[in-house]
Amino acid sequence: MSNTPDNAIPASPVIPVQLALDDKFQFRCHKGIACFNKCCENIDILLTPYDILRLKNRFGMSAREFIDQYTVDFEMDGHDMPGLKLRTKEDSAVCINLMPEGCGVYSDRPAACRYYALGLVSMRKKDSPAEEDGYFVVREAHCLGHAEPVVQTVGEYRRDQGVDEYDEINREWRQVILKKRSAGPTIGKPSQRSLELFFLASYDIDGFREFVASPGFDEVFELDTRFKQELVQDDVKLLKFGFRLLKQILFGEHTIALKADAAQKRVERYKQRKLLSPSDKAEELADAQDKLYESLGD
């Protein structure tokens, strides 16, 4: 019989020792281990922008289709910052991609899956311009991988799991999340338009591409023609551009040049459309885009 009180807080699986890239830890996961795929049966996985890009391309879906079928919404903070988590199988915590033979998307699995049994924490010290990454070991009761006689550095493990590519692409997005959390009341709650732009640039890469390729975007920003063409054709470059745009809108970090007459052109275009066009879905879409452009030009 256990002597643990009924209201006791369960022990955390996180080992409270911060590791650097050159620090070593003992762990190995492989198909022959008895607990193989147990970690996929009780998941709570936050999806990053690059996770969604890789998975929606694997399934041959649009970003919107993937979001609708494979994710669930949640709020990342008290200001309604939208986040997405990987959906689980009905009435369970089992990953939707877990098959009898193992992970059904292994080569495109999310960053959180690649990190296991490590965790990543990013912190920004007071008055420091940059965040610092730290790592920690997660030791869950079901996991037998910690008893395997394999020792490696954090850096070696990250490279072996392919997570370094994910971190490099998602880095500026993580900076947006970290700065929003650390700034708190000094920034305040973003406008609804800014939240919509955050969702578009972070998760709906196909919608964001249409947004960047639209005439209204050209009216707001000074972009080199060749660079804009690269954005439209290269998903990763488009993601990274979106993160820069979010920093500009949310925190005033101006790295993308604005056109001086952007606001006036939007007003004139809006008036002209109201005079000449009947009310239909195309006009509704244009109006919605104009509302986003308003926040871009502020």
C-alpha angles and dihedrals in degrees: 000000000000121000091203112119115245091242096047117130109246117245113265117243089218114102103220097226118110115222132199127212093269095047117105132228135175119244143119132174121195141155094260095059116106095233095050111152093004088120088059092059097069109034137164103174124174109208121223124209093258091049089058093045093053095045098045090050090049091055093042091238136135114253090250092053091050092048092051096047105033109029143061125210126241137164115251095202144359091280096066096255101174120239134176129217128194111264120244129216115278115289093357144077092238116126113257089227097054112115129183089260094047138268110005094205101035099144090049098035117144123268092252090059092048092052096053123146087025128067129208126220125183120199135178116208119221112282091005117131094208137050124240123221122221132178135211137185121251111208111186121185095242095051116099094175092094090067093055111109095240121117123185140155121261089247093052092049092049092051092046091052094045092235095128090073091052092049093049093052095042095042099103091044089055088049089056091051093045094047092048091052096043095045093050113159093008089073098029129195114333118237119262089252091054091050090051090051090048090055092045096049095040103043116005100063093166092052090046090052090055089048093053093044094051123106090240091062090055089054091058106038137049102224126165109247093232093048092050090051089053090052092053092049102039118062095195094050089048091052092051091047088052091055090052089050091051091052089052095049099040102035107018094245096154110204097135116070118236125213114244096227096043098113095049093049091052091053092049093047092049092051093047093050092050091052098046108028131071117231108270141133093278090056092047089054091049091050091051090051091050090056090055091047089055091064092044093058097046 
